[in-house]
Amino acid sequence: MISSSVSKRQLERFPIYLGYLKQIARQGEHYISSSTLAKALGLTEEKVRKDLQVVSRRQGKPHRGREISLLIKDLENFLGYLDAENAIIVGVGHLGEAFLNYQGFSKRGLNIVAGFDVDDKKVGYDINDKPIYHIDRLNDLVSQLNISIAILTCPAQVAQKMVDLLTRAGVKGIWNFAPIHLHASDDVVIENVDLSASLAILSYKLETKFKEVK
Amino acid sequence: MISSSVSKRQLERFPIYLGYLKQIARQGEHYISSSTLAKALGLTEEKVRKDLQVVSRRQGKPHRGREISLLIKDLENFLGYLDAENAIIVGVGHLGEAFLNYQGFSKRGLNIVAGFDVDDKKVGYDINDKPIYHIDRLNDLVSQLNISIAILTCPAQVAQKMVDLLTRAGVKGIWNFAPIHLHASDDVVIENVDLSASLAILSYKLETKFKEVK
């Protein structure tokens, strides 16, 4: 990994570059210039140049630009993949269940090994061969199962309590899907995915769009 | 709605204020100052002041700050809720199925009425009383069912094709969960939720954190 300061905004753009580059690589493209990449993604050329300087020391070739396969490799190296971290689902509602069934995260090194809930109708059963435990057993099982990451899919009202439990149990990272601001100690990293915020933004965009059209 | 220019960053913070204010309102708080709010959410006081000026013309009271219940009302009015828009799920995998089962979005005016897929094992069946149709019927059913929003939970490889189909069929907004950059005409609004990007950010945060600790 190249050490350099990187903003959260930049960090959010890297997977977008990656997705786009993989897409055009599949379509048979071999080289891309910063200006073409900028145009395709609706960014300024300057921004793209700066972003790519963070992830790659390679220079593009005049007239052809950068080799796509190498740029993909550099982006993947920079972003890194989780190092086969074990994860648990906290809150086995619809979203939690979807994650227990989904295989896709294991490609990024995230192995979901179990779920936790308080509901008697769920505790003691398996979903996709992954056991659902009662939340009371969290503290013991986090260390027994060597869990480093918790995916929070519980209701907002209990999310902070879960963060406190998970911190005490020793998880290192929390991927939070509960629509609430959470406090954690410095030992724990939190990444938020706020679906209701995203829906509010879609709603706002639609409304302003609609106003413009009228 | 108060007309004012608002940045995407601001827009993303409003639901966070809302979540936090509702939480402390439940805990019995009645007033909050910009500085307390800033401290609680890890923002600068200046940023909080500016944000709240966008959504509310009311002034806080000296020493007490703003009335929480009124601030909640202003934020909700500003963000708006979808006006009972009908939505469809495009791609009934695990995430699509979770959304068909989830009731929570209807509180924000998003009524999920049907799913679309190509898989014979899904087409013709119901999930949570919502029918799954073959994607071939998209064009007819979007107008018949009065659909304005599509939730894209299909694989990345077919997402752009789906956007083209949906645009032709006349949807106004697309909530995209496929990890890919999509092109759409100016008539269609897209809001992206990129889970693999979010996971990459969590992974990056964990790695840099881990390096600091060593």
Interface residues (C-beta under 8 A of the other chain):
Chain A: M1 K8 L11 E12 F14 P15 I16 G19 Y20 Q23 A40 L41 L79 G80 Y81 L82 E85 G93 H94 L95 E97 A98 F99 N101 Y102 G104 F105 R108 G109 L110 S148 I149 A156 K172 G173 W175 P179 I180 H181 V189 E191 V193 D194 L195 S196 A197 S198 L199 A200 I201 L202 S203 Y204 K205 L206 E207 K209 F210
Chain B: M1 K8 L11 E12 F14 P15 I16 G19 Y20 Q23 A40 L41 L79 G80 Y81 L82 E85 G93 H94 L95 E97 A98 F99 N101 Y102 G104 F105 R108 G109 L110 S148 I149 A156 K172 G173 W175 P179 I180 H181 V189 E191 V193 D194 L195 S196 A197 S198 L199 A200 I201 L202 S203 Y204 K205 L206 E207 K209 F210
